[in-house]
Amino acid sequence: MRGARAWVGCIVALLATACGPRSAAVVATPTPLSTGVVTLGSVSLTPGQEYEILQPFAEALAARLGAVGIGVGRSVVVDSVGAMAEHLRAGDIDVYIDSPLPAAFVARRSGAVPLLTRSKQGVAEYHSVIFARKDSGVRTLDDLRGRVIAFGEPFSTASYFLPRATLQALGYRLERLDDPAAAVPADRIGYVVSGDAESSTVWVLKSKVAAAALNADYYGEMVGARSGEVEIVARTVDVPRNVVCVRRDLAPETVDAIERALLEMHNDERGRLALTRFRGTERFDRLPGGVRAFYVRLEPLLEALGGDLEGEPEPDP
């Protein structure tokens, strides 16, 4: 198995959703005790729907692990990253795939090992942008003090956790607001949660907020024909789209077999079909720079966010 202002444009985040575990909503297939099993885990508030996505992929992975005595794929869906960490620590889940922020939190809490990244639609990494109207007076992040920024979904890496963590790591003090028209102390940046990228964009265009944060992949699409009215003020560093983690005490030969199976899955028709059905996955690759580089990029933002984390699962980006 294989650290601040200058960080804007070169800082990365990995944070977590949910400090404490809630009750686990578990969906699992029956497992014959006489057969080797690989168990994939996921976090979702809609366990039934998530199971329908995860289970076929668990089965496809298991079919490639016969050399290490595995023939059954099982799925476990829980409702918080805290619960996921507990299950990994207990040995109930072998493989956990999620977006980078919750994955880093879970790995750090459970001892699980980040192993691979997942590419989707030709993109293995992505970043966030903070943008404002050109006539808003917002040219730098300092200009946001005493004003309001809109984040999107309260559980999204690109439109919430990553830009928020970047601002906090740079020393800005943030204050959550229920109303974008509320007064903001001059030494703080107020923020509201719009609920989605489209709302955040409309709020900027209508000057309801001073700025907004989006996944850079969606920026052009969201601003559309009005791109001449806005400009990007800052961006974060790229983070992996998804991260594959394995539990810490999984047998080395099993880890090697899982790694090899995932890395090679795109090489044959049956594997490519399984990948496509798993949220449009194209392939899995090794973490750029390995596990150490993964954490070196993430620790500053994990520390900036501290325990002030949201308890919602991460959607597929």
N, C-alpha and C positions, 0 to 999 in steps of 0.2 A: 504494500500500500504506500502503495506508494503513499500618528500621532498630533485661536489658531487660525487664523484668518487665511493664511496661505492655502489652507485646505480646500477652499471653494474651488471647484473644478478639479480637485484631486483627492477628495476625501470619500471614503466609502463607508457604508453602514451595514451593520447587521445587528439587529435588535430583536426584540422578542415581543410576543403577544401573550400576555397573561403570566403573571408571576406565580400565582398559586393555582394548583390544579382544581378543577371542578369535577363533579361526578362524570365519569366516563360514559359516553354513549357508544357502546361497543356493538359492532356487527361483525360476525365471524361465520365462516363456514365450518361444518363439522370436520374434524380431523382424525383420521384413523391413527391410533397410537403406534401401529406397527410400521407406519410409513414416514420417512423423513419429510419435514415440513419447512417451508420458508414463509415467514409472516411479514407482510407489508403493512405499514401503518400510515394513516392520514388523519388530518384534523379538519372537521367540518361541523357546521350546525345543521346540516341536512345529511345525516349518516346514510340513509337509504340511497339517495342519489349518488353520494360519493362511493358507496360500495359498488354500485353498478359500473363505475368507471375503474375503480382500483382492482376489483377481483379478477377480471379477465387478464389484466397485466400480471397479477400475482401468479396466475396459472401459466401464462406464457413464460415467465421467468423460471418457474419451477421445472418446466419441461426441458430446460437447458442445464439443469443442475444434477442430472442423474449420476454423474461421476463422483459426486460427494454424498450420494445416498438420499437425495431430495427428490420427491416425486409429487408433492402436493403444495399448492400455493394457497395461502390463507390471507384474508384481509381483516384488519381491525381499524375501525373508525372511532375516534374520540372527539370530544367537543372543546378541548383547550390544549395549548401547547404544554401547559403544566402537567396535564394528564398524560400527554405523549411522553414527556420526560420520565414520568413514573413507570410507564409501561416498558420503555426501553431499559431503564435501570433494573427492572424486575425480570427482564428476559422474555417478556411476552411478545415483543415486536423485534424483528431482526433488521428490517430495512425501512427507513423513513425518508420520504421525498417531499420537499416543500420549498417555498421561495426562501431567499437567503436570510432574512431577518429572523423569522421563527426557527429556521433550521439552526442558526448559530446559537440562539438561546437554548434550544432543546439540547444541542450537542454539549454546550458548556455545562448545563445542569445535569445531564444524564451520563456524561462521559462518552457518548456516542462519537464516532469518528467520521468527519466529513470525507467523502470518498470521490464523488464524481459530480459533474454538472450536467444539466439537461438542456439541450437546444430545441427551440421551437420556432417554426417559420423562419429558419435561417439565422436566428439570433440566439447566441449563447449568453450574452450579457446585455444589460440595459442600465439607464441612469435617469435621474429626474432633472427637470428644469424648473426654475422659478421665473415667471414672466410678468410683465406689467404693461399697461398702456404707455405709449411714448409720451403722451401729454400728462402723465400722472405725477411727474416729478421724481419717480423712483428710478434711479440709475444704478445704485448699488444696494447691497443688503442693509447698510447703515440707514438708508432712506426709509426703511420699513419701520424704524422705531416710532412708536406713537401711532402706527397705522395697522391695518388688518390684512392678513394673508389668508387665502382659502386653501384648505387641503381637501382632498376628495374623500374616498371611503376611509372610515376610521380604522380599517384593518389592512389597508393597502401599503405595500412596501414603497412603491414609486410615488404615490400621491399623498402619503402621510408619513410613515415612519422614516424613510430616507431623508426627505427634505427637512422634516422636523428635527431629526437627530443631527443633521449637518448644522443647522442654525444653533442648536444648543451646544454642540461641540465647539463652535466658534465663539461662544460666550454670550450669545444673545439670550435674554430672558423672555420666555413665551408665556402668554396668558390666554387660556381658552375662554371664548365668548360664545354666548348663545345667539347674539344679535350682531351682525356685521356693522351696524350703525352705532354700537356701544362705544363709549369713550375708552381710549387706551392710554395708560400712563406713558409719559414721554420716554421712559427708559426701557420700555418693553415693546415686544411685537405681539399684537393680538392675533389670535387665529380662530377661524370658524371651520366647521366641517360641512362641506356642501353636499356630500353624499355621492357625487360622481364627477367625472372629468368635464362633461358637458356643462353642468351647473357652474363649476368653478370658472370655466372659460367665459360663460355668459356674464357672470358677476364681474369679471375683470372688464369685459367690453362695455358693460353698462356702468362702470365705475362704482359698483356696489362694494368692492374691495379694492385694495391698492395693488394686490398681486395674487398669484395662485401658483400652485405646484402641480405638475403633471408628469406622467411617464413621457419621456422624450419621444418615444415611438408614436404617441398620439398627438403631439403638439401641432404638427402641420395639419393633420386632419381636423382637429378641434377649431383652430383659428381660421382655417380655410381662406376664403376670399378677403378676410379682414386682417391678414397677416401684416399688412403695412401699418396697422394701427398699434401693433404691440411689438415688444422686443424682449429677448431673454436677458435676465439680470444676472443669473448665476446657474450653475449646473453642479451636480454631484459627480462623483466618480462612478464608473460602471460597477455593477455587482452581478454575480451570476444570476441567471434567470431562475434556476432551480438547483438545489443541492441534494445529493443522495448521501444519507448518513447510515452507517451500520452500527449496531450495538457493540459496546466495548469488549464484551467477553465472547463474541462470536468466534468460533474456531478459525484460525488463520487460513486453513485450506478452504473453508467455506467462503470466507471473505474474498479470497483470490478467485474462486469459482464465480461468485456473484459479480465481481468486478469484470471479469473476462466476458461473462454472458451479456452484461449490459453494454460493454464496449463494442462487442461484435454483433449485436442484435440487428443493426442496420445493414448488415452485409448480405442478408438473404431475404427472400420475398416474405416468408412467414413472419420473420422478425420485424420487417418494415411495416407490415400490416398491424402487428401488435403495438408498435410504437405509435403509429398514426392514430389508432383507436385510443391510445393513452394521451388524450388532450393534444393531439397533433404533434407529438414528439417526433423529432427527426433523428436524434442520436444522443448518446451519452459520451462525455469526454472526461479526461482526468482534470482535476482542479489545477488551473494555471498557477505554477509555483508551489503546488502542494498545500498541505494543511497549514503549515506555518505561515505562508504568505496569505492564506485565507484569513487567519486570525489577525495578522499584523494590520491588514486593511480594516478589520471590523472593530477591534477593541476600542478605539477612541469613541466611536458612536455608541457602542454598548455601554460604555462608562458614562457618556453624556446623558443617555436616557435613564440609566440607573434602574430603579424599581418603578418608575412612572410609566407603566406599560398598559396597553389596552388588552382586554381579555377576549378578543375576537379572533377567529381563525383567519388565515391568509387565503385569499382567493388565488386561483391560478392566473398568473400574469399574462 
